[in-house]
Amino acid sequence: MQPILEISGLTKTYSGGFTALKSVDLTINKGEIFALLGPNGAGKTTLIGAVCGLVRPSSGAIHAFGEDMASNWRHLRARIGLVPQELATDMFEPVRRAVGDSRGLFGLPPDAAKIEEILRALSLWDKRDAQIRTLSGGMKRRVLIAKALAHEPELLFLDEPTAGVDVELRRDMWRQIALLRERGTTVILTTHYIEEAEEMADRVGIINKGEILMVDEKAAMMERLGRTEALIALAQPLDEIPEVLSSFPLTLAEDGRVLCYRGDGGEGGGAGTTEVAQLTKALIAAGIDYTAIDIHESSLEDIFVNLLEGGAA
């Protein structure tokens, strides 16, 4: 796949000595939706700011569309859209004019038809003459997306695009992002909502304390790091795990009343689910009765939390 953005050795240390990015390497492929996950303060916004010219890196290189950003910043920035986390716009300006003016910032001529198309796609057409200050929080975020799309970028950054909006609006915005990808726009979004990455992303990167912990396709990440866990409620408590069950990854809990299994799993079950089935047969063969089984497959959130807590990669 052709890369649209290549970041190598990117470091940002502020004057006070705080290092927000630590030699970050990252490649984004053309046409993909890439989700960068991380807790608050992980370095997500700093990374976006470095690419978009809002933050000057301390060291490292950024190449977009095959060209060096440091040497061709003005030309390349016109091909990049940014939806910032903070609502930074003239609140007294009407929606249509605010979006239309964004084209001029990048040297593009007015295009009323394009602005109408964008506003209709984001369900803003009925609000086109309303001042931005009169809109709800979710609608204001849509205006930010519309402004970022006005100059028809090939690469779009969304920094926490659904922060503070309700679930219905969040899902509507997911649909809009999927449509952008269908039109050929490469989308990079930062989020701490794990379900956003599960819903939309082709690949996921996890960042913490300025370092990239992992980058992989979503399905591959879940297959590699996913787990199957099963809690088996026993009819009679056990003092220890019988020798006939020693080949299974088991522990006892709740004074021997619950048998806990934790094995390889991943998206869709896989080896772990098969082994749980084998375990139940072994229990029956050994005459160990049980009353209930609760099976849980790892989610992307489980993997994310485990990595942040220093779990194995």
C-alpha positions as CSV (number, residue, x, y, z in Angstrom):
1,M,0.0,0.0,0.0
2,Q,1.3,3.5,-0.9
3,P,2.2,5.6,2.2
4,I,0.7,9.0,2.4
5,L,2.5,10.1,5.6
6,E,5.9,8.9,6.9
7,I,7.1,10.0,10.3
8,S,10.6,9.0,11.5
9,G,12.4,9.7,14.8
10,L,10.0,12.5,15.7
11,T,10.8,14.0,19.1
12,K,9.4,17.1,20.8
13,T,10.9,18.4,24.0
14,Y,9.4,21.7,25.4
15,S,11.5,24.5,27.0
16,G,10.6,23.3,30.5
17,G,12.2,19.9,29.8
18,F,9.1,17.9,29.2
19,T,9.4,15.5,26.3
20,A,6.0,15.0,24.7
21,L,7.1,12.8,21.8
22,K,10.0,10.3,22.0
23,S,11.5,9.3,18.7
24,V,8.1,8.4,17.1
25,D,8.1,6.3,13.9
26,L,4.8,6.0,12.1
27,T,3.7,5.3,8.5
28,I,0.1,5.9,7.3
29,N,-1.2,4.3,4.1
30,K,-3.2,6.1,1.5
31,G,-6.9,5.6,1.8
32,E,-7.0,4.0,5.3
33,I,-8.6,5.0,8.5
34,F,-6.0,5.0,11.2
35,A,-6.9,5.4,14.9
36,L,-4.4,6.6,17.4
37,L,-5.4,5.5,20.9
38,G,-3.9,6.9,24.1
39,P,-4.9,8.4,27.4
40,N,-5.0,12.1,28.0
41,G,-1.4,13.5,27.8
42,A,-0.1,10.6,25.8
43,G,1.2,12.9,22.9
44,K,-1.6,12.5,20.4
45,T,-2.3,16.2,19.9
46,T,1.4,17.0,19.9
47,L,1.9,14.5,17.1
48,I,-0.9,16.0,15.0
49,G,0.4,19.5,15.7
50,A,3.8,18.6,14.4
51,V,2.4,17.3,11.1
52,C,0.1,20.3,10.7
53,G,2.7,22.9,11.5
54,L,1.3,23.9,14.9
55,V,4.2,22.4,16.8
56,R,7.9,22.6,15.9
57,P,9.6,19.2,16.4
58,S,12.9,19.1,18.3
59,S,14.2,16.4,15.9
60,G,13.0,13.9,13.3
61,A,11.5,14.0,9.9
62,I,8.0,14.2,8.4
63,H,7.2,13.3,4.8
64,A,3.7,13.8,3.3
65,F,2.7,12.7,-0.2
66,G,6.4,11.7,-0.7
67,E,7.7,15.2,0.0
68,D,9.6,16.6,3.0
69,M,7.3,18.7,5.1
70,A,10.1,21.0,6.4
71,S,11.0,22.0,2.9
72,N,7.6,22.2,1.3
73,W,5.3,23.0,4.3
74,R,3.0,25.6,2.7
75,H,2.4,23.5,-0.5
76,L,1.8,20.2,1.5
77,R,-0.3,21.8,4.3
78,A,-2.9,22.8,1.7
79,R,-3.5,19.0,1.1
80,I,-4.1,18.3,4.8
81,G,-7.2,19.0,6.8
82,L,-7.4,19.3,10.6
83,V,-10.4,19.1,12.9
84,P,-8.9,20.4,16.2
85,Q,-10.0,19.2,19.6
86,E,-10.8,22.7,20.8
87,L,-13.6,24.8,19.3
88,A,-11.5,27.6,17.8
89,T,-13.6,29.7,15.4
90,D,-15.6,32.9,15.2
91,M,-18.7,32.1,17.1
92,F,-20.7,35.1,15.7
93,E,-20.0,34.0,12.1
94,P,-22.8,32.3,10.1
95,V,-22.1,28.6,9.3
96,R,-22.0,28.9,5.5
97,R,-19.6,31.9,5.5
98,A,-17.3,30.3,8.1
99,V,-17.0,27.1,6.0
100,G,-16.7,29.0,2.7
101,D,-13.9,31.2,4.1
102,S,-11.8,28.2,4.9
103,R,-11.3,27.6,1.2
104,G,-9.8,31.0,0.8
105,L,-7.3,30.3,3.6
106,F,-5.7,27.7,1.3
107,G,-5.9,29.8,-1.9
108,L,-8.9,28.2,-3.4
109,P,-11.7,30.1,-5.2
110,P,-15.2,30.2,-3.8
111,D,-17.3,27.2,-4.7
112,A,-20.9,27.5,-3.5
113,A,-21.9,24.0,-4.8
114,K,-19.0,22.3,-2.9
115,I,-19.9,24.1,0.3
116,E,-23.5,23.1,0.0
117,E,-22.5,19.5,-0.7
118,I,-20.4,19.5,2.5
119,L,-23.0,21.1,4.7
120,R,-25.7,18.7,3.4
121,A,-23.5,15.7,4.1
122,L,-23.0,16.8,7.7
123,S,-26.6,17.7,8.2
124,L,-25.8,21.4,8.5
125,W,-27.6,22.8,5.5
126,D,-30.6,23.8,7.6
127,K,-28.3,25.7,9.9
128,R,-26.3,27.4,7.1
129,D,-27.4,31.0,8.1
130,A,-27.2,30.4,11.8
131,Q,-24.4,31.9,13.9
132,I,-22.1,29.2,15.2
133,R,-22.7,30.4,18.8
134,T,-26.3,29.3,18.6
135,L,-25.5,25.7,17.7
136,S,-25.4,22.7,20.0
137,G,-22.0,21.3,20.9
138,G,-22.4,18.4,18.5
139,M,-23.3,20.8,15.7
140,K,-20.3,23.0,16.4
141,R,-18.1,20.0,16.0
142,R,-19.7,19.3,12.6
143,V,-18.9,22.9,11.6
144,L,-15.3,22.2,12.4
145,I,-15.3,19.1,10.2
146,A,-17.0,21.1,7.4
147,K,-14.3,23.8,7.7
148,A,-11.6,21.2,7.5
149,L,-13.2,19.6,4.4
150,A,-13.8,22.9,2.6
151,H,-10.4,22.8,0.8
152,E,-10.9,19.2,-0.2
153,P,-7.9,17.7,1.7
154,E,-6.4,14.3,0.8
155,L,-5.3,13.6,4.4
156,L,-7.7,14.5,7.3
157,F,-6.8,14.7,11.0
158,L,-9.6,14.4,13.5
159,D,-8.4,15.2,17.0
160,E,-10.9,13.7,19.5
161,P,-13.8,14.4,17.0
162,T,-16.6,13.1,19.2
163,A,-15.5,14.3,22.6
164,G,-18.4,15.7,24.5
165,V,-21.1,14.6,22.0
166,D,-23.9,12.2,22.7
167,V,-24.0,8.6,21.4
168,E,-26.4,9.3,18.6
169,L,-24.3,12.2,17.2
170,R,-21.2,10.1,17.7
171,R,-22.5,7.3,15.5
172,D,-23.7,9.7,12.9
173,M,-20.2,11.2,12.7
174,W,-18.7,7.7,12.4
175,R,-20.9,7.2,9.3
176,Q,-19.6,10.5,7.9
177,I,-16.0,9.4,8.4
178,A,-16.7,6.2,6.6
179,L,-18.1,8.1,3.7
180,L,-14.9,10.2,3.6
181,R,-12.8,7.1,3.2
182,E,-15.1,5.9,0.4
183,R,-14.3,9.1,-1.4
184,G,-10.6,8.5,-1.1
185,T,-9.7,10.6,1.9
186,T,-7.2,9.2,4.3
187,V,-8.4,9.7,7.9
188,I,-6.3,9.8,11.0
189,L,-8.2,10.1,14.2
190,T,-7.1,10.4,17.8
191,T,-9.5,9.1,20.4
192,H,-9.8,7.6,23.9
193,Y,-13.1,6.1,23.0
194,I,-12.1,2.5,22.2
195,E,-15.3,1.7,20.5
196,E,-14.5,4.4,17.8
197,A,-11.4,2.4,16.8
198,E,-13.3,-0.9,16.8
199,E,-16.1,0.6,14.7
200,M,-14.1,2.4,12.0
201,A,-10.3,1.8,12.0
202,D,-8.4,-0.3,9.5
203,R,-5.3,-0.1,11.7
204,V,-4.7,1.0,15.3
205,G,-1.8,2.6,17.0
206,I,-1.4,2.8,20.8
207,I,0.6,5.7,22.2
208,N,1.5,6.4,25.8
209,K,3.9,8.9,27.4
210,G,5.1,10.0,24.0
211,E,6.0,6.6,22.7
212,I,4.3,4.3,20.2
213,L,3.7,1.0,21.9
214,M,2.2,-0.8,19.0
215,V,0.8,-0.4,15.5
216,D,-1.1,-3.1,13.7
217,E,-4.2,-4.0,11.8
218,K,-7.1,-4.1,14.2
219,A,-8.0,-7.8,13.5
220,A,-4.3,-8.8,13.7
221,M,-3.9,-7.0,17.0
222,M,-6.9,-8.8,18.5
223,E,-5.7,-12.1,17.1
224,R,-2.2,-11.7,18.5
225,L,-3.0,-10.2,21.9
226,G,-6.6,-11.3,22.4
227,R,-7.4,-13.8,25.1
228,T,-10.3,-16.1,26.0
229,E,-11.3,-16.2,29.6
230,A,-13.8,-18.6,31.1
231,L,-15.1,-18.7,34.7
232,I,-16.5,-22.2,35.6
233,A,-18.7,-22.4,38.6
234,L,-18.1,-25.8,40.3
235,A,-20.8,-27.8,42.0
236,Q,-18.3,-28.8,44.7
237,P,-15.2,-26.7,45.6
238,L,-11.7,-28.0,44.9
239,D,-8.7,-27.8,47.2
240,E,-6.3,-27.8,44.2
241,I,-6.4,-28.3,40.4
242,P,-6.4,-32.1,39.6
243,E,-3.5,-33.5,37.8
244,V,-5.7,-34.5,34.8
245,L,-6.3,-30.8,34.2
246,S,-2.7,-29.7,34.5
247,S,-2.3,-29.1,30.8
248,F,-4.9,-26.3,30.9
249,P,-4.0,-22.7,32.0
250,L,-6.2,-22.8,35.1
251,T,-6.4,-21.1,38.5
252,L,-8.8,-21.5,41.4
253,A,-10.8,-18.6,42.9
254,E,-13.5,-17.9,45.5
255,D,-12.2,-20.6,47.9
256,G,-12.1,-23.3,45.2
257,R,-15.6,-22.7,44.0
258,V,-14.6,-21.2,40.6
259,L,-12.2,-22.5,38.0
260,C,-10.6,-19.7,36.0
261,Y,-9.3,-20.4,32.5
262,R,-7.2,-17.8,30.5
263,G,-5.8,-18.8,27.2
264,D,-5.1,-17.6,23.7
265,G,-8.2,-16.3,21.9
266,G,-8.4,-13.3,19.7
267,E,-11.2,-11.9,17.5
268,G,-13.8,-14.5,16.8
269,G,-12.6,-17.0,19.5
270,G,-10.1,-19.3,17.9
271,A,-7.8,-21.5,19.9
272,G,-9.1,-20.4,23.2
273,T,-12.7,-21.3,22.5
274,T,-11.7,-24.7,21.2
275,E,-9.6,-25.3,24.4
276,V,-12.5,-24.4,26.6
277,A,-14.7,-27.0,24.9
278,Q,-11.9,-29.5,25.5
279,L,-11.7,-28.4,29.1
280,T,-15.4,-29.1,29.7
281,K,-15.0,-32.6,28.3
282,A,-12.1,-33.2,30.6
283,L,-14.1,-32.0,33.6
284,I,-16.9,-34.4,32.7
285,A,-14.4,-37.3,32.2
286,A,-12.9,-36.6,35.6
287,G,-16.3,-36.5,37.3
288,I,-16.0,-32.8,38.2
289,D,-19.5,-31.3,38.0
290,Y,-20.1,-27.6,37.2
291,T,-23.2,-25.4,37.3
292,A,-22.3,-22.5,34.9
293,I,-19.7,-21.3,32.4
294,D,-19.1,-17.6,31.6
295,I,-16.8,-17.1,28.5
296,H,-15.3,-13.7,27.7
297,E,-13.3,-12.8,24.6
298,S,-10.9,-9.9,24.8
299,S,-12.0,-6.6,23.3
300,L,-9.7,-4.0,21.9
301,E,-10.2,-2.1,25.2
302,D,-8.8,-5.1,27.1
303,I,-5.7,-5.1,24.9
304,F,-5.4,-1.3,25.2
305,V,-5.6,-1.4,29.0
306,N,-3.2,-4.3,29.2
307,L,-0.6,-2.5,27.1
308,L,-0.8,0.7,29.2
309,E,-0.4,-1.3,32.3
310,G,2.8,-2.9,30.9
311,G,1.4,-6.2,29.6
312,A,3.3,-8.3,27.1
313,A,3.1,-7.1,23.5
